[in-house]
Amino acid sequence: MTLSLSLSLSLSLCVCVCVCVCVWQVLLVFAKDDAQSNSFCWACERAGFRCNVARTPEAALESFQEKNHDLIIMDHRHSRYFDAEALCRYVYSTCVCVSVVTQRYVENSNMMSCYNELIQLHHGEIRAQIKLRACNAVFTALEQSQEAIEISSEDQIIQYVNPAYECIMGYQRGELLKENTEVPKSEQNKPDLLDNISSCLRRGKEWQGVYYAKKKNGDSVQQNVKMTPVVGQGGWCVRECVCSGVLMCRCCGCVSDIQQSSKHKDRRKGSLDVRSTTSRGSDAGSSQRRHSSMARIHSMTIEAPITKVINIINAAQESSPMPVAEALDRVLEILRTTELYSPQLGTKEEDPHTNDLVGGLMTDGLRRLSGNEYILATKQLHHIPGHLTTPLSLNDIPPCIAQTMENEDSWDFDIFNLESATMKRPLTYLGLKIFSRFGVCEFLSCPEATLRSWLQIIEANYHSSNSYHNSTHAADVLHATAYFLCKERVKQSLDPIDEVAALIAATVHDVDHPGRTNSFLCNAGSELAILYNDTAVLESHHAALAFQITTRDDKCNIFKNMERNEYRTLRQAVIDMVLATEMTKHFEHVNKFVNSINKPLAALEENGSILTAPENRILVKRMLIKCADISNPCRPLELCIEWAGRISEEYFAQTDEEKQQGLPVVMPVFDRNTCSIPKSQISFIDYFITDMFDAWDAFADLPNLMQHLDNNFKYWKSLDEKKLHSLRPPPE
């Protein structure tokens, strides 16, 4: 006596990258209830499979068409009830693109035998069929992808290209899939580059970098390409254009080219044929220029996987029925509020400056390799020096200092002039003027004398011995924050309490910074690293110390007269903004801002609900302080050069100390004897600045900053091309 087992795969994958993990389903077709059917029911229950039972062929077909079972077990012992083989054939005829495997099972009502049979089927036939079905879904995903994808054999014969590739390169698929059609090659690719790619792929390693592709019209297009070898017959290679230079048109779903601005052509490493239709230097309106910024945002070079998922879902919505489109809207809302935005940065062996800089800023350190410890003790807080305790009214500021602050509302304000005029105490003076301009004392209901005392003691707890992280940097970040707060769209987004929180956060965001990175403190086993569990060590310390300093003495407690709930709201906002300056969450904050604010605004033009939603106000404040904190590359050239020299000196000093103490060297290229400062600045702009300020510019409209960024990048690039390692070219 035998049973007929029909294995039918009915797994559906949504092309919009909607992954559904389903419980395996089994259909039992038994005319009568007996020991054999009961054993299979028990086996399904034990294996965690869902089981349905049908008594007639009609009921079986109806159940299968409704639920698409993975496995059908039919009773073949009593042919007078129904023809099991005919039912198998009918199931096969109704399953489009679904493989059906039929095999026999010798009658055995032992429960464990049934259970073992199910498990073997699940790990054998069924899983193989699932993989085959998934291939169809993957192929459909390739067809729908906005990235240009090409698959070629080891001898460079094209096997497949997707529609995005056709659109970008100008070829028709039929032209490329003819017999023995080779991958179009550009003469601009150097022979050593091609050898390097071939060698990398032959070793089974993925290659990623800048590559010139040849379009049908003969033009060469610079692309940031990822090539992945696929081991197997023919040695296929999958080539993906990481930033394809295309946008999905939301109104019709078509793919269109975007032209590249000469201003940005060379600034981003590995940039593609992604050009804005209006130049940043033109006289076009700000709305046109903001649109060009949005074009770059949609094709950011450093893109998290979750961003690609959101883009695919957005494209799928255009051709979906209303219920599906609404469901996808809910999916997008979930994705935009979860912690899924940090990209995976690949290493670049040819660029140690980038590796070291990104690695040093994006990690919390290595395991300690020596017994030496860097003791940053819980020390006594700095008090205001005696010669500074005399209260200064805003009207009593010395004329020489007041003169240096006349243009403090301009982006080109020179903070170093103020540093010199105030004898390295710029934060107190600039703070008095900016806080007065924003009416902070009135909002906090605190006297100006209290604010003065607070600014003085905060500044006293910055280390003047640090070349970079001192009170001048804090004053510079405060200035940038105030400048951003005056931008129209920022003002539309934030409440008065948000503005006050932003100014306070900027003032205290690096208080008591030791001039060493988080990685250094973690590797050295410092007391702060132990206190904060190696997580956001410095940022947690800055926020905690700021409130400790403020609240311990009524003379400088600017929060003393606030209502309790309002104080808690303000405190939470300040803490959140200070913690946002930690670089390990950089890409998460930028991607959330782009996907939750920039892209919806671009789609809906202006929408007040997007700007004022509580969760989006948080994103705006985080982005604001992040941009203010690392805005040095967007300052006028002379200021940019000065800041570059100061941060480099601080990193050099850290490397010196790491070597002296036998600690892991976090950023080996920052050796004062060998480091190329231009390369380090180029890497920093490429990885951290460009995409972030493109997004911030699209939101806040900052043409002057972007012009400075272009000029500064070209300056560093020119020094690097001359093989210079210094801040400036040698004198003529």
N, C-alpha and C positions, 0 to 999 in steps of 0.2 A: 504494500500500500504506500502510495507516495502523495506528497503535497506539492503543489506548484507555487513557487515563489517568484513573483514578478517584482523586480526592483525598478522603480521608476523615479527618476530624479526630477523634482519640481521646485527647485530653489530659484527664487526671483531676486535679482540684485537691481536696485534702483541706480540708474546711471548717474544720478545727482549725488553720488557718494553717500547714499543713505544705507548704512550697514545694518542689517537686521539679523540678529542671532536667534534662530528659532529652534524649538524642541523638535527632535526627530519624530515623525508621525508614521504610524503603522496601521494598515487596514487589513482586518481579518475577514475573509469571505468564506464563511462556514454555513452550510444549510442547516446544520443542527449543532446544538451546544453539547460538547463532549469533552473528554479528558484532554484531547489534543488542543482544542481551542482554548480551554481553561489554562493549559500550561503556557501557551503563547501569551495569553493575557497577563499571567503572572510574570513571565519573563520581561514583557514590555514595562510593566510597573516597576520591576526591580532595576531595569536599565535606565529608567527615567524617561521612557518614550511615551508619547501619547498614542492611545490605542482606540480604534473604532471598529465595530463589528457590523457586518452586513450579512443578511440571510439569503438574498436573491441577487442575481446579476444586475437587475435594474437598480436596486438599492446601492449596490457596490459602485456602479457608474455614477450615480447621483452624488454619493459621498465623495468619490475621487475628484469629480469635477468641481466640487465645492471646496475641498481642502488640499487637493494635490498632494497626496501622501507620498512619502519617500519609499515605502516598501508595502507591497501588497502580497499577502499570503492567502492562497486559494486552496480550498479542499478539493483534491483531485481523486478522492477515493470513491465517490458516489456520482458517476457521470449522469445518472438519471435525474439528478436535481438541476445541474447546469453543466455546460461544457467549459471547463477551466481554460483550455487552450484557446477557444474562440474568444473568451473574455480577455485573455492576455493580448490577443491580436487587436481587439477593439480598443483596449487601453492604449496600445502602441499607436493606433491610428489617430487617437484624439490628442496625443502629446506632441505638439509641434516643437522641434528642436530639443526634444528630451530623449535621452537614451533609455531603452528598456532592456534589461537583462533578465532572461528567464532561466531558472535552474530548478532541479528537483531536490526534494528533501524527503528522506525515508522516514516513514511514520515512527515517531518516538515521543511518547507523551511525558517522558521524564522532564521535569521542570528545568533542571540544570542544563540538559541537552538543548532545550529550546533557547535558554538564555545564552549559552555559548554560541549557538548558531546566529542569533541576532548580533552579538558582539563582533563575531567574525565578519558578518556582512557589513556592519557599520564601519569597521576599520579597513575593509577591503574594497568591495565593489562600490559601496555608496560614496565613500570619500573620494574615490577616483572619479566618479561621475560628477560630484560636486565641483571638483577642480576643473573638469572639462567645461561645465556650465559657467564657472567663474571666468574662464577664458573669453567666452562670448561677451560677458559683461565688461571685462577689461578692454576688449577691442572696441566696444561701444563707447567707453570712456575716452579712449584715444581719439576716436572720431569727433567727440564733442569738446575735447580739450582746446583751450585758447592758446596753449603753448605749441610751437612748431615742433613736431616729432618726426624723426626719420629713422628707419631701420635698414641697415645695410649689411651685406655679408663681409667676411674677412677680406675679400679682394675688392671691397669698395663698390659692389654691385647693389643698387637700390632694390630693396624688397618691399618697402611700404613707406608711404608718407601720409600724414593726416591732412584734412582740409585746411587747417591753420597754416601748415607748411606751404600748400599751394598758393594761398592768398599772399603770404609774405614774400615768397620767392618768385611768384609770377608764373610758375609752371602748372600745367595740367597733369593730373595723376597718370593719365594714359601715356604721356610723353616720358615719364620717369620709370614706369613699370614695364617698358619694352625690354626685350631680351638683352641682357648684358649692358644695361645703361649704368654708367658709373656716376658716383656722387659728384655734382658740379664742384670744381675746385677753383679757388681764387689764387692768383699769382702773388697776392700780398702776404700769404702765409709763408713764413720763413721755413726753409728745409729742416732746420734743427727742431722747429716746433712740431712739424709733421712726424719726424723721427721720434720725438719725445712722446707724442700721442700714441703712435704705433707700439712703442716699447711698453708704455703703461698698459695698454689694452691687452697685449700679449701676455703680460704678467697677471692678467685677470683683475686689474685694478681700475677703478673709475677715474676718468680724467675730467677736470673742470677748469675752464679758463676762457680767455679771449680768443676767438677764432673768426676768420673772415670767410663768409659764405658767398657764393656767386649766384646772383639773381639771373633770371632768364634774359633780362635786357643788358646783361654784361656788367652791371654795377656790382661792386663788392660791398657787403654789409658786415660791419663789425658786430659780433654777437657774443654774448656770455653763454657758453655752451657747456652742457654736461654730457659726456659720452660714457656709456655703461656697457661693458662686454657681457655677452650672454654665452656661457659655455655650452657647447653642443655642436651637432653637425653643421658645418658652414661657419661656425664662429661668429655669429651675428653680433652687431653692435647697435645699440639703441642710442641715438643722439637726440637730446632734448635741448631746445633753445630756452634757457632758464628765464630770460626776460624777452619774450618773443616780439615785442614791439607792436602788439595789436591790442585793440580794445573791443570788448563786446558792446555793440550799440544797444542800449536798453530799449529803444523804441521798436527796432525791427529784428534784433538778434543777429545782424550781419557783422562781419569782421572787416575792419578798416585799418589802413596804415595810419601811423601818426608820424609827422615829420619832426626832425630833430633840430633843436635850437643850437646855433653855433656857440652860444654862451655856455651851454652845458655839455657840449659834444665830448670834451675831453675830461670833464671834471670827475665823473664817477667811473671807477675802475670797472672795465668790462661792460660799459654801457653799450646799448644797441642802437638800432635805427629808430630811436624814440625821440621824436622832435616835436616841440610845441609849435603850433601854427602861428604863434606870435612871439616875437623876441622879447626877452626881459628888458632890453634896453630901448624898446620902441616906445612910441607915444600912445599905444593902444590903451584902452580903458582898463581899470583894475579888474573888472569882471572878466574880460578876455584873458588877462594874465593869470587870474585865479583858475580859469578853466584849464590853461596850459599846465598849471601846477597839479591839477587833478589828474591830467593825463599821465604825468609822471608817477603820481601816487598809485594809479591802477596798475603800473608796471614796475613796482619797487623792486630793486635788485636783491634786497635781503628780505625774503618773504617767508613767513611762517606757513607750515602746512595748513593751519586752520584758515589762513587767508585765501589759499587756493580753494579750499572747500566752500567758503562763502561765495567766492566768485562763480564757481560752478553752479551753486544753488541759485544765485541771482539770475544766471543765464537760463537755467531750467524753468524758472518762474514764468518767463515770457511766453513760453509755448504750452504752459500747463493749464488744465481746467481750473476754475475758480476754487473748488474745495482743496485741490492740491496746492495751488498757489498760497492759499491761506494757511495751510499746514506748514508749508515751507517758511512762511513768515514767522510762525511760532518757533520753528527750528532755528532760524537766524537769531531771534531774540535770545534763545538759550545759548547759542554759540558765542554771542557777543558779550555775555556776562560771565563766562567761565574762564579758568586759567589755562588757556590753550594757545597763547599767542607768541610764545618764545620760539624763534627759529633755531634750527640746528646748523651751527656754523661749521663748515668743513675746513680742514687745515690746508694751508697753502705752503708747501715745502719751499717754494721759490721765494717766499716773502716772509722772512723771519720777523721783520719789524711788525707786520700786521699780526702774525701769530702771537708774538709776545705782548703787544699792546692789547689786543682783544682778549687774550687769555688772562692777562694780569688784571684787567678791569671787570671781566665777566665771571670770575671765579672767586671763591672765598679762601683760596690757598690750598697748598698741598699738605700732605702729612709731614710732621716735623721730622727732620733727618738727623738732628743732633740734640744734645742735652742742653744747649744754650737757650736761654729764655730772654725775651725782651720784656722787661717789667715796666708796664705803664701803670703805675700804682694808683690806687684811689687817693689822689693827693688833695691837699688843701686848695680850695678855690681861690683864684686870684681876686684880690680886692682892688678897688680903685686907688691908683697911686695918689699920694697926698697932693701933688701939684696939679692934679686934674679934678679935685673935688669941688673947686669953685664953680657954682652953677653958671652956665652960660645961657643967656636968652638968645633966641633966634635973631633978635635985633642987635645983640651985642657981639656977634661973630666978627672977628677982625676983618678989616676991609680986604686984606690980601687973600684971605680964605674965601670971603664972600665973592670976590671977583672970579676965582677959579670955578665957582659953582653957578655962575650966571646962566650957563647953557646946560644945566643938568637935565633938562627935559629933552635934550637932543641925543640921538643915538651915537653921535660922534663925540660925546663928552669924554674928555681925557681924565681918567681916574688917577693917572700917575702924577699929573700936576697937583691934584688935590692931596695925594699921598705926600708929596714933597712939602707942600704948604702947611700941612697939619703935623708934620714930623711923624708920619706913619700912624696917624689917628683919623683916617678919613671917614670911618664908619659913623662916629658920633656926629660929626658935622653934616655929612650928607643925609644921615638918618633924620636929624632934626628938620632939615628942609623938606625932605620927601614926606615924612610923616605929617608935617604941618600942611603940606599941599593936599594930602588926602584926608585931612581932618581926623586923624587917628585918635588924638587926645579927646576930641568931642565924642567920638564913637565909644571909646573905652571909659569915658567919664573920669579921666585921670588928669592931674595937673601936669603942666609942661615940665616942672621940676622933676617929677617922677619919671617921665619919659627920658629926660636928660640923664638921670642917674642910671636908668636901665640901659640906655645905649652905651654909657661909659663902662659899666661893669661887664656887659656882653663883649665889648671890644677888648677889655682888659684880659678876657679869657681866650682870646685868639693869640696864637703864638707868633710874635713878630719875627722870630728866628726862622720861621718857614719861608722859603723863597716864594711859594705859591699860595698855600692854604693859610693865609693870614687875613687880617681885617680888611686889607685892600681888596682881596678877592670877594669878601662878603659885601663890601660896599659896591663893587662892580655888579654883583648878582642882584643886589637891592636896586641899583639903577636900572638894570635890564628889566626887572620885574615891574617897576613903576612905569617904564616905557610901554611894556606890553599891556598893562592894565588900562592904558589910555586908548587902546585900539577899539574901534567901534564894536566889532563883533564880540570881543572879549567883555566889554562893558555890558553888552546885551545878555551875556551868559551868566555873569556873576552878580551876587548880591553884595551889599556893603560889608557884610561879615566875611565874605570870601576875599574881598580886596584887602581887608585888614589882616586876615590870616596869611595871605600871600606875602605881604610886606614883612610881617613878623617872621615867617618861615625863611624868607630870603636872608634876613638879618642874622638868624641863629643857625643856619643850615650846616655850618662847618665849625661851630664853636668848639674850642679845645682840640682841634685837629692836630695830631702829632706829626704830620708831615710824612706819614707812612700809610700804605694802602691796607685795606682789609686783609688781603692775602698775607701780607707781611705779619700783621698782628696774629693771625691764626697760626701761621707757621711757627711764630716765636712763642706761642702759648701765653700771650699777654693776659693780664687780669681782665681786660675788657672783653677779649675773645672768649674767655671762660665764662664771664658774666652773661654774655649774650649768645652763648652756644654756637660760636663761629658763624652767626647769621646776621647780616646787616650790622656788623659790629659798630662801625663808626657812626652810621646814620642813627642807630638806636641811642648811642651815647650822646650825640649832638642834641637830639630832641629831649632826652631825659634831663641832661644837664641844664638846658635852657630853662625848663620849667623849675628845676631846683634852684637855680640862681634867682629867678624872678620872684618866686613865692616865699623865699626864706626871710626876706627883709621888706617891710612895708615901704621903705624909702624908694625902692625900685620895683615894687609890685604893680605893674601897669594893669593887672587884672583885678585888683582889689575891689573895685566898685562895680564889677559886672554882676548881673543876675546869674544864678547858679547854672541854669540850663543853657543860657547863652554862652557862658564861659566853657561849658563842656563841649558845645558845638564848635566854638573857636579852637579849643585845645585839640580836638580830634582832627580838625582841618589842618592845623599847623603840623601835627605829628605825621599825618598822611603825606603832606607835601615834602617834609624833610626826608621821610623814608623813600619817597619816589626818586630822590637823587642817587640812590644806590644803582650802580650800573648793571648788576646782574639781571635786573628787571627792565632794562632799557627797551628791548624789542617788544616785550609784552605791552608796555605803556604806549609805545608808538603805534603798534598794530591795533590796539584797542581804540585809540584815538582815530585812526584812519577809518576803521571799519564801522565804528559806532557814530562818528560825527562827520568826517569829511565826505565819505561816500553817500550817506543819506542826504546830506546837504546838497551835494552835487546833483542828486537825482530829483530832489524836491525844490531846487532853487533855495528859497528862504523858508524856514519853518521854525517858528519860535519855540514850539514844544520840544524840538530836538535840542535847542540851545539851553533851555531852562530845566530839562529833566534832571533830577537830583544826581543820578548816576553819571550823566554826561558832564555836569558841573565839576564833579570830582576829576573826570578825565581831563577837562580843560585846565584845572589847577595843577594837576601833575605835569601836564605837557608844558605849561607856562614856566614852572620852576625848573624843569629839566632844561628847557631851551635857554633860560636865563643863566643856569649854572655852567653850561658848556658853550656859551655863545662866543668864545674868544675868536674862532675862525671867521665869525661874521662881523667882527669889529674892523675899523679902518686898519690898513696894513701895518702901520707903526705900532699900534696897540696890539695887534695880533702877533707880531714878531716878539714884542716884549713878553707877552703871556707865554708864548712857546718856549722862550728861553727860561722862564721861571719854572714851568712845570717840568721841563727837561732836567733842570738842576736838581729838583726835588727827587725825581726818579734816579738820577745819578747817585745822589746821596744815599738813597735806599739800597741800591745795588752795592755800593761801597760797604754799607753796614752789614748787609747779608753775607758778603764775602768774609768780612772780619769775624762775624759771629758763627760762621759755618752753617748758615741757614740756606734753605733752597732759594736760588735766585729766581724771583718771580718773572722778571723781564730781562733776560740776559743781554738783549741788544742795547739796553740802556746802560752801557758801559761808557763812561765819559771819554775813554780813549778811542773808541771805535764807532760810537753811535752816529747815525745820520739823522739829524733833526728834521731835515726836509722829508725824508722817508716816513718818519714817525708821524709828522703832521698830515701827510698824504693819506696814510693808513687811517688815522683818526677821522679825517673828513670823509673818506670813502665809507667806512663802516658805521660811524655813529652820527655824523652831522648831516650829510646830504639828504637822506630820506626824511629825517626828523624835521629839518627846516623846510623842506619842500611841503610837508604836511602842515606845518605851522604857518608858513607863508600862505598856503591855500586858504587857511582859516582866518588869519589875522591881517593879511595884506601887508607884506613887508618887503617892498622892492629894493629899498636901500640896503637891507641886510643881505639879500641874495646877490646883489651886485658886489658887495664887499667879499662875500664868500667866493664868487667866481674869480675876482682879482687875486685874492689870497691863495687860492688853489693854484692858479697859474704861476704865482710867484714861487711857491714851494716846488712846483713841477719844473720850473726853469732851473732852480738850484740843483735839483736832483739830476736833471739831464746833463748838467755840467759836472756831475760827480762830486759836488760840494756837500760837506757834512755840516756846515756851519749855518748860523742864523742869517748871515748876510754874505753877499759876494765879496771877494777881496777888493780893496780899493784899486782904482785904475792905476 
